[in-house]
Amino acid sequence: MKKSLIALAVLASSGAAMAQSSVTLYGVVDTSIGYVKGQENANGMLNSGNATSRLGFRGVEDLGSGLKAEFVVEGELQPDDGTAGGLNFKRQSTVGLIGDFGQVRLGRALTASYNAVSRYDLFGTVGLGSTLAWNGTQTGYANRSNNMISYISPKFSGFGVGVDYGFGEQESNRDARYVGIGATYDNGPLSLGLGYDKQNNGLVVGGANDLTTWQLGGSYDLSVVKLVAFYKETKYKEIATGGSDKLKTWNLGVSAPVGAAGVVKATYNNYKVSDSSVKAQQFSLGYVHSMSKRTALYGTYAYLKNKGGADFTLNSALAGAGGADNSGKMHGVQVGVRHAF
């Protein structure tokens, strides 16, 4: 009898706590069939062609007086093989507080600089058609930071700001430190974003470098058509020799509704290493058809042309295609389905 009363008391107290908090399961499953022509011809299944496949848990607890506690853990899924490498939560793993002051969070997450400007890629920075500006494998840019403390301000007349600091957590904190800031303005049809990053000891092809990046983007929605553009410049300073290079990227894009459920979009990307002939151009064309609020069908075509010894490849291209062909060209097409839950 006594044990039963204790159990009832525990259930009653946990029920009171649950009434003030909530946990949400959410995710995206996105898979496509693709064909890529580079050094070789390859076809097969691709993941995350329109949005990154993911599984996440989000929890909020009301602490009273306008203060809330929040956590987010989110991991990437690979539907083609059922995430053979194992699910982790490297997309986001944070805990923090939210109030009238804004939000403070701790952990691994997308940086404010990336969030401020990457939204101006009409292809969502995933799939064959997306820009390579934020592709970490090819540019060294890190759109997330570990061991990060972040502050995200509330919106004031459309303006917002985010500030990030990533601890190096090494013998010399400077060895892997990250600092960045992102500012945004959203007012009706006009949207603007500005970002700055400094990443120490970033790993890129050819060795370890300090990366300093600034980026600016914007969009204007005319209802019948939406115009987008961004510019990104990254300076690489090689730690061993002190030598430096700059990679300059700019993008122009346009999207337009087709009927009540479709959107057609096109982008042009230009990549150039300063003071050299190394450059590349990319053109992408896509269509997304929303079958419901959660489900969409999509198709994408992308073309890449390297010049001056550049060796860029289309984002998320099939491994069997290798890199670009001997003339520096690469083509790709994918058709897929995306479902959010």
Stockholm file with secondary structure:
# STOCKHOLM 1.0

chainA/1-341         MKKSLIALAVLASSGAAMAQSSVTLYGVVDTSIGYVKGQENANGMLNSGNATSRLGFRGVEDLGSGLKAEFVVEGELQPDDGTAGGLNFKRQSTVGLIGDFGQVRLGRALTASYNAVSRYDLFGTVGLGSTLAWNGTQTGYANRSNNMISYISPKFSGFGVGVDYGFGEQESNRDARYVGIGATYDNGPLSLGLGYDKQNNGLVVGGANDLTTWQLGGSYDLSVVKLVAFYKETKYKEIATGGSDKLKTWNLGVSAPVGAAGVVKATYNNYKVSDSSVKAQQFSLGYVHSMSKRTALYGTYAYLKNKGGADFTLNSALAGAGGADNSGKMHGVQVGVRHAF
#=GR chainA/1-341 SS CHHHHHHHHHHHHHHHHHHTEEEEEEEEEEEEEEEEESSSEEEEEEECSSSCCEEEEEEEEEEETTEEEEEEEEEECCTTTTCTTCCCCCSEEEEEEEETTEEEEEEEEECHHHHHHHTTCTTTTCSTTSCSTTCHHHHCCCSEEEEEEEEECCCBTTEEEEEEEECCCSSSGGGGCEEEEEEEEEETTEEEEEEEEEEEEEEETTEEEEEEEEEEEEEEECSSCEEEEEEEEEEEEETTTCCEEEEEEEEEEEEEEETTTEEEEEEEEEEEETTSSCEEEEEEEEEEEESSSSEEEEEEEEEEEEETTCCCCCTTCCGGGCSCCTTSEEEEEEEEEEEEC
#=GC SS_cons         CHHHHHHHHHHHHHHHHHHTEEEEEEEEEEEEEEEEESSSEEEEEEECSSSCCEEEEEEEEEEETTEEEEEEEEEECCTTTTCTTCCCCCSEEEEEEEETTEEEEEEEEECHHHHHHHTTCTTTTCSTTSCSTTCHHHHCCCSEEEEEEEEECCCBTTEEEEEEEECCCSSSGGGGCEEEEEEEEEETTEEEEEEEEEEEEEEETTEEEEEEEEEEEEEEECSSCEEEEEEEEEEEEETTTCCEEEEEEEEEEEEEEETTTEEEEEEEEEEEETTSSCEEEEEEEEEEEESSSSEEEEEEEEEEEEETTCCCCCTTCCGGGCSCCTTSEEEEEEEEEEEEC
//
